[in-house]
Amino acid sequence: MPAVYLVIGLPGSGRNEVVLNLIEGGLGAEQSISIFHPHNDVPTEGTLKHAHIKLEPFSFRDGHFAFEPKADTSEENDVAFFLSDGRVSVIDQIEAFPPWLASRGLELARVILVVDCALAAAHPEVAAWHEACVHFTDCVLMNRRNALSNVWAQQFQKKFAEARFPCVFCNVKDNAVENAPLVLFPEARRMSLVFDHIDPIDELELDEENLPEEPFTLENKPDPYFERMPGGQRRKPVPDVSEFLPK
């Protein structure tokens, strides 16, 4: 069963280059690798030079991932990287990802977020987008921060540390991480439980003096970002950041 890494990031964040660096620095050349990528976001030319890397384009439509014919073959590989589409709803894609994994009998190794620090500093409006992503993330990679002070990066991370987010933060320099095996280590350090197999009865707070009088259905609590109001809108909306992205 291949290890599957979900890699979140906006266009222009250097995510494709970072993924190539993780492959070259953290995985053996003998391993076969699939990169699932948005059809309009082709991986770097350097990636194309590796014969053991297979590219699998997809599109996201109506809440589902759509693949080209015969493209969805990740089970034949040792490792798979799934790059979300940065131009459509990240929450919709994360919500659709566990069913996609389950339908193929795959297990998530880790969720990685690549932050375009230059964009985040220039446009504070994208802060809520990053906050939502960090909620689901095990390892946050701080990229494109060469022109920024260390104070900005420290402030970015401080709010998550104060809220006791367990995710790991790592700096990226020239699209390269210092310790690729550490980033790829399959340890869950995210706030969200949507990728974990939780028995709904474990979430109940029941004792002999606190038993429900009416029949009830056992099901997991929805993630705060997945909850919807009666009209269908997300109870905790995430802003559309497309206007800040490169055309």
N, C-alpha and C positions, 0 to 999 in steps of 0.2 A: 504494500500500500504506500503510495507516494506521500511525502510530506507536502502540504499545501500551505503556501504563504499568501495571505491577502495583503496587497500593498496599496494603500490609499495615498492619493496625492493629486494636486492640481496640475494642469498643463503648465510647463515652464518651471516646475519645481526641481527638475533634474532627476526625477524618479527613474526614468529609463536607464540613465547612466549609473545611478546608485544600485539598481538591481543587477546590472552587469558587474559592477564592482563586488557585490555580495557573492555572485556566482564565482567569479575568478578568485576571490580571496577566502571564500568560506566553503566551497564545494570542490570535490575532486573532478578532474577532467574525464574520469571514467563514468561519471554519473550522467544519465540521460535526463534532460530537463525540458519542461514545457513552460512557455510564457504565454498566458492568456492575456490578450491586450485589446483595448477598444479598436475597432476597425479603422478609426480615423487617427490613431495614435501609434504609429509604427515604431518599434524599438530601434535603438541606435545602430549605425552601420557596424560598429564593433561587435554587436550581438550577432549580426548576420554571418560573421566570419567563423563562428563556433558551430561545427558540424553536429555537436551533441545537444544543441539547443533547438527546439522545435517551436515555431511561432503559431499560435492559435488565435486568430482574430474573432471578436464577438461584437454584438450590439446588444443594447439593453432596451427592451420594448415591453410596454404593458406589464411591468413588474417581473419580467423574466429575462434571463440571458439567452440570446439566440446565437447559435454558432453556425459557421459555414458547414456544408455537408462534409461528414467524416472528420471534422476538425476536433471534436471533443474526445480526445484519446488520452487524457492525462493519466489514466490508470496504467498505461503502458510505460510510464516514466518513473524515475526515482524521486524526482522533486518537481513541484509545479509552483510557479509564481502567477498569481491572479491580480492583474492591475486594473483597479476599478476605473470606470469612465469618469474623469474629473469634470465633465461638462453636463452631467445629469445628476439627479438627486443621489447623494451618497447614502442617505438613510434608506431610500428605496432599495438600493443595491445591497446594502448590508442586511436588510431584512430578507432579501431573496437569496442570500448566500448560503445560510445553513440548509435550506431545502435542496439547493443545488449540490452541496456536499453530500447530504444524506442520500439523494437519488443515485449517486455513484459510489456509495459506500466509502467516501473519503473522510479523512480527519484533518482538522485544521492544526497546523503547526504553530502559527503565530500571525498576529495582525501587526503590520508595520505601517507607520505614517511618515511620509516624507514632507517636511514643512518647508515651504519657500519663505524663508525669513524676510527676504527683501520685500516680497509682496505683503506679508503680514505687517511689517513695520510701516509700509507706505499706505496701507488701507486697513485701518483698525476695524472697518466694517466686516472683515472676514473672521474676526475673533470668535464669533459664535459658531462659525463653521468648524474652526479648529477645535473648539471646546467639545463639540459633538463628536468629532472624529477621535479625539483623545479618549473619550469615554469608552470607545470600543477597542482601543489600541494597547498592545503589549510593549512596543518599542517605538519611540518617537525619534526620528532622525532630523536634526536641525541643519538644514542645507541652505546655501546661498546667503551666508551671513558674513561674508568677508568685509563688507562696507559698514557693518553695524558694530556697535560697541558691545562689550561683554555684559554691560548693564542691561541692555535691551533683552538679550537672551536670558539673563537671570530673572528679569521681571516676567518674561513669558512663562518660564517654568515655575516661578514662585507660587502663582495662584493654584497650580495643580498640586504642588507639594503641600501647601496649606490645607487644601481639601483632601489630602491624604490619598491622592491617586497613586496606585502601585506601579504604574508603567515606568519603564526605563527611558531616560533621555540620553542620546548620544550625539556628539557633534560630527558634522560631515565637512570635509575640506576638499575642494576640487572634485566633488562628487564621489569621494572615497571615504569609507568609514575606517576607523582605527583598528577595530576588532570585529571582523565579519562573523566569526564563529559565535561571538557573544550575541550579536544581533539576531542570528539565526537559531539560537538555542531555543528549543520548543517548550518554553515555560510560559504559562498563562499569567499575565500581570495586568489584566484589564479590569475595569470597573464592571462592565456589562457581563451578564451571564448567558447571553443569547447563543453562544457557541458551545456552552457546556450542557451536559446531559444531567439535568436536575429533576429528581422525583418531586412532583408538585406537593406531595404530602410533607416533604421536608420543609416547605415554605410556610406551612400552616403553624400558627401559634395556638395550639389547643392543649387543654388540660381537662381534668374531670369537672372543673367548675366553669369551663368556658367552651361548652359544646354547642354547636348550632342546633336550633330547634327545627329548622326546615332542611329538606334535602339540598345538597349542593354538589356542584360539579368540580372535580379535581382537575385543575389546569394551572400551568405556570403563570405567574404574574407577567404581564407584558413589560418589555423594556420601556423606560420613560420616554424614549425617543420614538417608540413604535405606537404608543397609545394614541387613539383617535377620539375626537369629540363626536357627539351624535350626528353632526353634519358631515363627518368624514375628514375634517381637517386634523392635522397632527396637533396633539395637545401641547407639544414642545417643538415648535417649528424651527427649521434650520434655514438661514437665509440663502437665497440664490446668489452665488458669487460670480456668475458668468460674465458680468459686465467688467470685472477686474482682470479677466484672463486675456492672454495674448490671442489675437484673432488668427 
